Amino acid sequence: MSSLILDFLKSELKTFDLKLTTKIDGREGLDFLIGDNQLYLQSIDLDTTQRSIKIAKQDLGELRDNLFVALVLIIDKTPRVLYLIPSKQLLESDNDAFVNNEVSLMPSLSNWEIKIFSRGIEELEMYAISNQVEKLF
């Protein structure tokens, strides 16, 4: 993860008096904490054709209340938007932005997909940090 994205994340959290700490024994992606909450940091570069991210289920682990996907949108080569998505929200199949890609023959390939598209941005707005900050206390 680039230092630019990490600096943006810290800056956004500081706006709400939240401090990001590095988890010493974390695995890649799950290396950050806000209090007792774990963050799985991901980014999407909207300057490219990238319009979704896939998170391997084995990397994210068990979905739980204190696990959030911190999704940073990069626009014009600059981190601009931070979404904090509660991990259990990935189970919502009625949401066009979240897709459960289950590969029964090869479970290691199963993943959670987060899609970014015009209507999806509206759906993701409820996960803007300003709308999620109370869940971190």
C-alpha positions as CSV (number, residue, x, y, z in Angstrom):
1,M,0.0,0.0,0.0
2,S,1.5,3.3,-1.0
3,S,2.4,5.9,1.7
4,L,0.1,8.4,-0.1
5,I,-2.9,6.2,0.5
6,L,-1.9,5.5,4.1
7,D,-1.3,9.3,4.8
8,F,-4.8,10.0,3.3
9,L,-6.3,7.4,5.6
10,K,-4.6,8.8,8.6
11,S,-5.7,12.3,7.7
12,E,-9.3,11.4,7.2
13,L,-9.4,9.5,10.5
14,K,-7.8,12.5,12.3
15,T,-10.6,14.7,11.2
16,F,-12.8,12.5,13.5
17,D,-10.2,12.3,16.3
18,L,-9.5,8.7,15.4
19,K,-6.0,7.2,15.5
20,L,-4.8,4.5,13.2
21,T,-2.4,2.1,14.8
22,T,-0.3,-0.7,13.1
23,K,-1.2,-4.2,14.2
24,I,2.1,-5.9,15.0
25,D,0.9,-9.5,14.5
26,G,-1.5,-8.7,11.6
27,R,-1.4,-10.4,8.3
28,E,-1.1,-8.4,5.1
29,G,-4.1,-6.2,4.6
30,L,-5.3,-6.6,8.2
31,D,-2.4,-4.6,9.6
32,F,-4.4,-1.7,11.0
33,L,-6.5,-1.0,14.1
34,I,-8.7,1.8,15.3
35,G,-9.3,0.9,18.9
36,D,-10.6,-2.7,18.9
37,N,-11.6,-2.4,15.2
38,Q,-9.6,-4.0,12.5
39,L,-9.2,-2.4,9.0
40,Y,-8.6,-4.2,5.8
41,L,-7.1,-1.4,3.6
42,Q,-7.9,-1.5,-0.2
43,S,-7.8,1.1,-2.9
44,I,-9.3,1.5,-6.4
45,D,-7.6,3.6,-9.0
46,L,-10.5,5.1,-11.0
47,D,-8.0,6.8,-13.4
48,T,-7.6,3.3,-14.9
49,T,-10.2,0.9,-16.1
50,Q,-10.3,-0.7,-12.7
51,R,-13.9,-0.5,-11.5
52,S,-13.9,-3.2,-8.8
53,I,-11.7,-4.9,-6.3
54,K,-11.7,-8.6,-5.3
55,I,-10.8,-9.6,-1.8
56,A,-9.9,-13.2,-1.3
57,K,-12.2,-14.7,1.4
58,Q,-9.2,-16.4,3.0
59,D,-7.4,-13.1,3.2
60,L,-10.3,-11.3,4.9
61,G,-11.1,-14.2,7.2
62,E,-14.3,-14.4,9.2
63,L,-16.7,-11.5,8.7
64,R,-17.4,-9.8,12.1
65,D,-18.7,-6.6,13.7
66,N,-15.3,-5.2,14.4
67,L,-13.8,-5.7,10.9
68,F,-14.1,-3.0,8.3
69,V,-12.9,-2.7,4.7
70,A,-11.3,0.7,4.4
71,L,-11.8,1.5,0.7
72,V,-9.9,4.5,-0.8
73,L,-10.9,5.8,-4.2
74,I,-8.1,7.3,-6.2
75,I,-9.1,10.0,-8.7
76,D,-6.6,12.1,-10.8
77,K,-3.7,10.1,-9.1
78,T,-4.8,11.4,-5.7
79,P,-6.7,9.5,-2.9
80,R,-10.0,11.4,-2.6
81,V,-12.7,9.3,-0.9
82,L,-12.7,6.9,2.0
83,Y,-15.4,4.4,2.6
84,L,-15.5,2.2,5.8
85,I,-17.5,-0.8,4.9
86,P,-18.5,-3.1,7.8
87,S,-17.3,-6.6,6.7
88,K,-20.7,-8.2,7.4
89,Q,-22.2,-5.9,4.8
90,L,-20.5,-7.9,2.1
91,L,-23.1,-10.6,2.8
92,E,-25.9,-8.3,1.5
93,S,-26.7,-9.9,-1.8
94,D,-29.5,-7.3,-2.5
95,N,-26.8,-4.7,-3.0
96,D,-25.4,-4.2,-6.5
97,A,-22.1,-3.0,-5.1
98,F,-21.2,-6.2,-3.3
99,V,-20.8,-9.6,-4.9
100,N,-20.1,-12.9,-3.3
101,N,-18.0,-14.9,-5.8
102,E,-18.1,-18.5,-4.5
103,V,-15.9,-21.0,-6.2
104,S,-17.0,-24.3,-4.7
105,L,-14.4,-26.5,-6.6
106,M,-11.5,-24.3,-5.5
107,P,-12.5,-22.4,-2.3
108,S,-9.1,-20.6,-2.3
109,L,-10.4,-18.6,-5.4
110,S,-13.6,-17.5,-3.6
111,N,-13.7,-13.7,-3.1
112,W,-15.8,-10.7,-2.1
113,E,-16.1,-8.2,-4.9
114,I,-16.8,-4.5,-4.4
115,K,-18.0,-2.7,-7.6
116,I,-17.7,1.0,-8.3
117,F,-20.2,2.4,-10.9
118,S,-22.4,5.4,-11.0
119,R,-25.4,3.9,-9.2
120,G,-23.1,2.0,-6.9
121,I,-21.4,5.2,-5.7
122,E,-24.8,6.3,-4.4
123,E,-25.1,2.9,-2.6
124,L,-21.6,3.3,-1.2
125,E,-22.2,6.8,0.1
126,M,-23.8,5.3,3.3
127,Y,-20.3,3.9,4.0
128,A,-18.5,7.3,3.8
129,I,-16.4,7.7,6.9
130,S,-18.7,10.5,8.2
131,N,-21.6,8.0,8.2
132,Q,-19.6,5.2,9.8
133,V,-17.5,6.9,12.5
134,E,-19.9,6.2,15.3
135,K,-19.4,2.4,14.8
136,L,-15.7,2.8,15.6
137,F,-16.2,3.9,19.2
